[in-house]
Amino acid sequence: MVIKIVINTCYGGFSLSKKAQEKYKRLSGKEQVYDFELERDDPFLISIVESMGKDASGLCSYLVIEEIPDDAEGCWSIHEYDGAESIQIDHSYELRKKIAEILYSEEAISESEQLYKIRNIIIPLPSQLKKAKKDILYSDKGPVAQTLAQKYR
């Protein structure tokens, strides 16, 4: 599965055409539509951009649908520069999720085994997560499970 997200790919800013706004009003049942209030993963918005193509784009915009993995649910944001947009995914979410699975597993495993499993996840991480890696590997603030649970929950 994927998550579909509507973004503007040209300088100027996100906006719907008048026809797209009218179509959105009909589909959603809303009386008023403001471009800046639309959720970019809104099923009505996605349907409109898919069906209308470039005609859904308003003044100084070119709307497209980007797809991201569904495991990035709640971990994405839209980065904007002079109106042109791109999707940013917070990849540390996946790290926190894997660590939580180890810490709160139904399996009865020792703290040292937890640490071993967590180190195997963290060692190959990309450079942007080096600080989190350092904090986890060299923490001396009590039991590993408590430290990790507090920092990365």
Backbone as CSV, one residue per row, in Angstrom:
resi,resn,N_x,N_y,N_z,CA_x,CA_y,CA_z,C_x,C_y,C_z
1,MET,0.836,-1.194,0.000,0.000,0.000,0.000,0.874,1.248,0.000
2,VAL,0.287,2.322,-0.473,0.971,3.609,-0.484,0.021,4.694,0.014
3,ILE,0.604,5.801,0.418,-0.160,6.989,0.784,0.005,7.971,-0.360
4,LYS,-1.090,8.496,-0.853,-1.039,9.489,-1.919,-1.160,10.875,-1.306
5,ILE,-0.307,11.789,-1.802,-0.250,13.147,-1.278,-0.170,14.111,-2.458
6,VAL,-0.969,15.169,-2.417,-0.958,16.181,-3.471,0.011,17.288,-3.085
7,ILE,0.936,17.600,-4.002,1.866,18.714,-3.779,1.943,19.586,-5.031
8,ASN,2.441,20.786,-4.850,2.680,21.711,-5.952,4.159,21.616,-6.321
9,THR,4.460,21.415,-7.602,5.861,21.216,-8.002,6.475,22.407,-8.730
10,CYS,5.784,23.531,-8.776,6.407,24.700,-9.413,6.387,25.875,-8.436
11,TYR,7.225,26.854,-8.719,7.277,28.042,-7.877,5.965,28.804,-8.002
12,GLY,5.498,29.320,-6.909,4.255,30.080,-6.901,3.393,29.729,-5.713
13,GLY,3.071,28.473,-5.533,2.281,28.071,-4.381,1.144,27.137,-4.749
14,PHE,0.696,26.392,-3.754,-0.384,25.431,-3.920,-1.698,26.169,-4.123
15,SER,-2.404,25.844,-5.197,-3.761,26.375,-5.369,-4.543,25.504,-6.342
16,LEU,-5.835,25.445,-6.104,-6.751,24.716,-6.985,-7.375,25.691,-7.981
17,SER,-7.677,25.184,-9.148,-8.419,25.982,-10.124,-9.847,26.157,-9.617
18,LYS,-10.572,27.096,-10.206,-11.974,27.322,-9.827,-12.800,26.058,-10.076
19,LYS,-12.561,25.371,-11.199,-13.300,24.139,-11.498,-13.020,23.069,-10.439
20,ALA,-11.760,22.959,-10.038,-11.393,21.966,-9.023,-12.023,22.310,-7.678
21,GLN,-12.060,23.600,-7.346,-12.708,24.014,-6.093,-14.188,23.673,-6.099
22,GLU,-14.869,23.923,-7.217,-16.295,23.595,-7.325,-16.514,22.092,-7.198
23,LYS,-15.656,21.321,-7.835,-15.768,19.866,-7.757,-15.533,19.390,-6.320
24,TYR,-14.574,19.997,-5.642,-14.297,19.637,-4.246,-15.520,19.943,-3.372
25,LYS,-16.134,21.085,-3.594,-17.333,21.451,-2.825,-18.432,20.410,-3.016
26,ARG,-18.653,19.987,-4.270,-19.693,18.986,-4.548,-19.381,17.657,-3.870
27,LEU,-18.129,17.206,-3.995,-17.755,15.899,-3.427,-17.769,15.898,-1.897
28,SER,-17.260,16.968,-1.310,-17.102,17.007,0.144,-18.337,17.513,0.874
29,GLY,-19.200,18.223,0.154,-20.376,18.803,0.805,-20.071,20.099,1.544
30,LYS,-18.871,20.613,1.392,-18.501,21.872,2.052,-18.966,23.053,1.209
31,GLU,-19.350,24.118,1.886,-19.807,25.312,1.178,-18.657,26.200,0.751
32,GLN,-17.585,26.193,1.509,-16.431,27.050,1.237,-15.163,26.204,1.220
33,VAL,-14.276,26.476,0.274,-13.023,25.740,0.179,-11.872,26.735,0.134
34,TYR,-10.964,26.604,1.087,-9.751,27.411,1.099,-8.570,26.484,0.857
35,ASP,-7.772,26.800,-0.145,-6.654,25.932,-0.523,-5.755,25.594,0.660
36,PHE,-5.454,26.593,1.484,-4.510,26.397,2.585,-5.058,25.494,3.688
37,GLU,-6.357,25.231,3.688,-6.952,24.371,4.715,-7.057,22.907,4.290
38,LEU,-6.796,22.614,3.028,-6.964,21.251,2.531,-5.882,20.324,3.048
39,GLU,-6.309,19.156,3.508,-5.355,18.107,3.881,-4.851,17.505,2.583
40,ARG,-3.553,17.385,2.442,-2.985,16.959,1.168,-3.195,15.487,0.855
41,ASP,-3.600,14.718,1.857,-3.921,13.306,1.619,-5.438,13.081,1.616
42,ASP,-6.194,14.150,1.481,-7.661,14.096,1.444,-8.104,13.283,0.212
43,PRO,-8.921,12.259,0.410,-9.355,11.415,-0.715,-10.084,12.195,-1.822
44,PHE,-10.866,13.212,-1.457,-11.551,14.021,-2.466,-10.540,14.808,-3.304
45,LEU,-9.566,15.409,-2.637,-8.537,16.178,-3.336,-7.752,15.268,-4.291
46,ILE,-7.378,14.116,-3.811,-6.618,13.175,-4.646,-7.442,12.756,-5.856
47,SER,-8.702,12.452,-5.648,-9.592,12.059,-6.732,-9.693,13.164,-7.788
48,ILE,-9.798,14.390,-7.348,-9.921,15.535,-8.264,-8.657,15.704,-9.090
49,VAL,-7.486,15.639,-8.437,-6.225,15.812,-9.163,-6.008,14.648,-10.128
50,GLU,-6.386,13.438,-9.710,-6.262,12.284,-10.610,-7.167,12.434,-11.838
51,SER,-8.395,12.865,-11.626,-9.343,12.937,-12.742,-9.139,14.171,-13.628
52,MET,-8.759,15.300,-13.038,-8.629,16.531,-13.813,-7.223,16.767,-14.345
53,GLY,-6.231,16.123,-13.759,-4.856,16.337,-14.203,-4.432,17.774,-14.009
54,LYS,-3.770,18.334,-15.036,-3.251,19.706,-14.919,-4.355,20.746,-14.767
55,ASP,-5.594,20.408,-15.162,-6.713,21.347,-15.024,-7.121,21.569,-13.568
56,ALA,-6.628,20.747,-12.663,-6.906,20.937,-11.231,-6.029,22.029,-10.643
57,SER,-4.937,22.343,-11.315,-3.976,23.328,-10.808,-4.494,24.745,-10.975
58,GLY,-4.299,25.534,-9.914,-4.686,26.938,-9.955,-3.571,27.801,-10.504
59,LEU,-3.729,29.102,-10.322,-2.768,30.085,-10.802,-1.387,29.832,-10.199
60,CYS,-0.362,29.803,-11.013,1.039,29.607,-10.591,1.233,28.321,-9.792
61,SER,0.542,27.262,-10.187,0.759,25.988,-9.517,0.697,24.855,-10.537
62,TYR,1.329,23.764,-10.178,1.255,22.540,-10.968,1.150,21.399,-9.969
63,LEU,-0.062,20.893,-9.797,-0.330,19.889,-8.779,-0.064,18.484,-9.306
64,VAL,0.614,17.700,-8.484,0.882,16.295,-8.802,0.614,15.457,-7.560
65,ILE,0.473,14.175,-7.793,0.287,13.248,-6.681,1.567,12.463,-6.494
66,GLU,2.117,12.536,-5.302,3.295,11.760,-4.932,2.834,10.596,-4.070
67,GLU,3.560,9.501,-4.144,3.231,8.338,-3.325,4.388,8.036,-2.385
68,ILE,4.027,7.736,-1.137,5.026,7.336,-0.145,4.560,6.016,0.475
69,PRO,5.476,5.253,1.067,5.077,3.981,1.690,4.078,4.207,2.824
70,ASP,3.139,3.283,2.979,2.119,3.460,4.016,2.671,3.367,5.424
71,ASP,3.877,2.810,5.595,4.446,2.778,6.944,4.971,4.151,7.371
72,ALA,4.896,5.138,6.483,5.284,6.509,6.822,4.072,7.324,7.285
73,GLU,2.965,6.658,7.520,1.740,7.325,8.000,2.062,8.154,9.249
74,GLY,1.713,9.420,9.199,1.946,10.304,10.337,3.378,10.781,10.478
75,CYS,4.262,10.406,9.557,5.691,10.747,9.657,6.158,11.609,8.493
76,TRP,5.250,12.201,7.778,5.634,13.007,6.626,5.177,14.447,6.814
77,SER,5.844,15.320,6.102,5.456,16.724,6.082,5.797,17.278,4.706
78,ILE,5.261,18.423,4.414,5.529,19.053,3.121,6.529,20.185,3.349
79,HIS,7.619,20.126,2.608,8.641,21.174,2.647,8.382,22.102,1.461
80,GLU,8.375,23.390,1.730,8.065,24.362,0.685,9.206,25.363,0.544
81,TYR,9.569,25.663,-0.692,10.553,26.701,-0.983,10.026,27.527,-2.138
82,ASP,9.699,28.779,-1.886,9.133,29.678,-2.897,7.908,29.085,-3.581
83,GLY,7.141,28.318,-2.859,5.919,27.746,-3.400,6.069,26.335,-3.935
84,ALA,7.277,25.959,-4.355,7.514,24.599,-4.845,7.638,23.679,-3.633
85,GLU,6.986,22.535,-3.703,6.905,21.657,-2.541,7.548,20.292,-2.794
86,SER,7.968,19.687,-1.710,8.450,18.304,-1.737,8.027,17.653,-0.428
87,ILE,8.017,16.333,-0.425,7.614,15.597,0.771,8.848,15.188,1.556
88,GLN,8.808,15.426,2.848,9.889,15.026,3.747,9.346,13.917,4.656
89,ILE,10.110,12.846,4.775,9.701,11.746,5.649,10.663,11.682,6.825
90,ASP,10.109,11.604,8.027,10.915,11.475,9.244,11.274,10.000,9.412
91,HIS,12.490,9.646,8.992,12.904,8.249,9.025,13.241,7.764,10.431
92,SER,13.385,8.667,11.384,13.663,8.228,12.748,12.449,7.519,13.347
93,TYR,11.276,7.751,12.772,10.074,7.064,13.242,10.246,5.554,13.169
94,GLU,10.768,5.084,12.048,10.960,3.645,11.859,11.919,3.102,12.921
95,LEU,12.952,3.867,13.245,13.902,3.469,14.282,13.189,3.339,15.631
96,ARG,12.415,4.346,15.993,11.699,4.307,17.270,10.724,3.137,17.322
97,LYS,10.083,2.858,16.209,9.135,1.752,16.137,9.840,0.412,16.372
98,LYS,10.994,0.199,15.731,11.735,-1.052,15.895,12.247,-1.216,17.322
99,ILE,12.730,-0.131,17.909,13.230,-0.181,19.286,12.088,-0.505,20.250
100,ALA,10.938,0.128,20.036,9.780,-0.137,20.901,9.346,-1.598,20.800
101,GLU,9.417,-2.172,19.592,9.057,-3.586,19.417,9.969,-4.487,20.249
102,ILE,11.244,-4.136,20.308,12.189,-4.931,21.106,11.910,-4.746,22.593
103,LEU,11.731,-3.509,23.015,11.550,-3.218,24.435,10.244,-3.761,25.000
104,TYR,9.201,-3.742,24.205,7.893,-4.131,24.708,7.420,-5.464,24.132
105,SER,8.360,-6.267,23.692,8.047,-7.577,23.131,7.461,-8.489,24.206
106,GLU,6.605,-9.392,23.778,6.017,-10.374,24.689,7.066,-11.411,25.113
107,GLU,8.124,-11.526,24.299,9.206,-12.462,24.624,9.898,-12.008,25.907
108,ALA,10.270,-12.950,26.725,11.046,-12.620,27.921,12.521,-12.693,27.539
109,ILE,13.116,-11.530,27.283,14.546,-11.507,26.943,15.273,-10.592,27.905
110,SER,16.521,-10.890,28.112,17.319,-10.120,29.068,17.633,-8.735,28.507
111,GLU,18.044,-7.869,29.411,18.415,-6.519,29.011,19.604,-6.541,28.056
112,SER,20.563,-7.408,28.295,21.730,-7.484,27.396,21.320,-7.981,26.011
113,GLU,20.345,-8.868,25.947,19.852,-9.329,24.651,19.090,-8.197,23.942
114,GLN,18.345,-7.399,24.709,17.677,-6.232,24.136,18.712,-5.282,23.534
115,LEU,19.760,-5.006,24.309,20.815,-4.112,23.843,21.468,-4.644,22.575
116,TYR,21.727,-5.949,22.526,22.328,-6.564,21.342,21.431,-6.359,20.119
117,LYS,20.138,-6.605,20.271,19.199,-6.441,19.154,19.125,-4.980,18.712
118,ILE,19.108,-4.078,19.681,19.024,-2.649,19.364,20.290,-2.180,18.663
119,ARG,21.449,-2.628,19.125,22.704,-2.266,18.453,22.710,-2.735,17.005
120,ASN,22.163,-3.909,16.738,22.115,-4.423,15.362,21.222,-3.575,14.464
121,ILE,20.260,-2.892,15.049,19.412,-1.982,14.280,20.142,-0.661,14.042
122,ILE,20.831,-0.183,15.062,21.395,1.163,15.037,22.715,1.265,14.289
123,ILE,23.567,0.286,14.364,24.909,0.377,13.780,24.891,0.830,12.312
124,PRO,24.034,0.293,11.442,24.087,0.717,10.040,23.282,1.970,9.690
125,LEU,22.915,2.778,10.668,22.059,3.932,10.406,22.753,5.008,9.585
126,PRO,21.965,5.790,8.819,22.520,6.904,8.062,23.068,7.988,8.991
127,SER,23.890,8.837,8.451,24.600,9.836,9.250,23.689,10.804,9.996
128,GLN,22.504,11.107,9.489,21.638,12.069,10.172,21.144,11.561,11.522
129,LEU,21.323,10.273,11.784,20.870,9.725,13.056,22.042,9.406,13.990
130,LYS,23.216,9.944,13.707,24.399,9.625,14.513,24.236,10.005,15.980
131,LYS,23.598,11.145,16.256,23.436,11.549,17.645,22.575,10.546,18.404
132,ALA,21.459,10.135,17.812,20.607,9.140,18.463,21.384,7.848,18.671
133,LYS,22.181,7.479,17.684,23.000,6.269,17.775,23.966,6.382,18.954
134,LYS,24.637,7.511,19.059,25.596,7.721,20.147,24.895,7.671,21.501
135,ASP,23.757,8.352,21.609,23.006,8.358,22.869,22.623,6.951,23.302
136,ILE,22.225,6.127,22.331,21.781,4.772,22.662,22.956,3.874,23.028
137,LEU,23.997,3.913,22.227,25.117,2.996,22.436,25.927,3.298,23.684
138,TYR,26.052,4.567,24.036,26.962,4.936,25.121,26.251,5.540,26.319
139,SER,24.983,5.250,26.466,24.223,5.780,27.578,24.627,5.079,28.877
140,ASP,24.804,5.869,29.923,25.095,5.292,31.240,24.071,5.789,32.258
141,LYS,22.868,6.026,31.796,21.825,6.597,32.647,20.878,5.527,33.157
142,GLY,21.382,4.487,33.714,20.507,3.452,34.253,20.274,2.350,33.248
143,PRO,19.304,1.515,33.518,19.031,0.371,32.650,18.739,0.809,31.216
144,VAL,19.240,0.051,30.276,19.090,0.371,28.862,17.624,0.520,28.479
145,ALA,16.793,-0.401,28.905,15.377,-0.362,28.535,14.719,0.937,28.989
146,GLN,15.009,1.376,30.223,14.398,2.605,30.722,14.902,3.809,29.942
147,THR,16.195,3.852,29.693,16.776,4.970,28.967,16.173,5.094,27.574
148,LEU,16.091,3.990,26.871,15.570,4.013,25.519,14.082,4.341,25.506
149,ALA,13.356,3.785,26.438,11.921,4.046,26.490,11.660,5.528,26.722
150,GLN,12.437,6.165,27.580,12.229,7.584,27.864,12.642,8.455,26.689
151,LYS,13.762,8.136,26.039,14.268,8.987,24.982,13.543,8.832,23.660
152,TYR,13.115,7.645,23.321,12.644,7.409,21.957,11.206,6.931,21.876
153,ARG,10.421,7.246,22.812,9.017,6.874,22.799,8.218,7.784,21.935
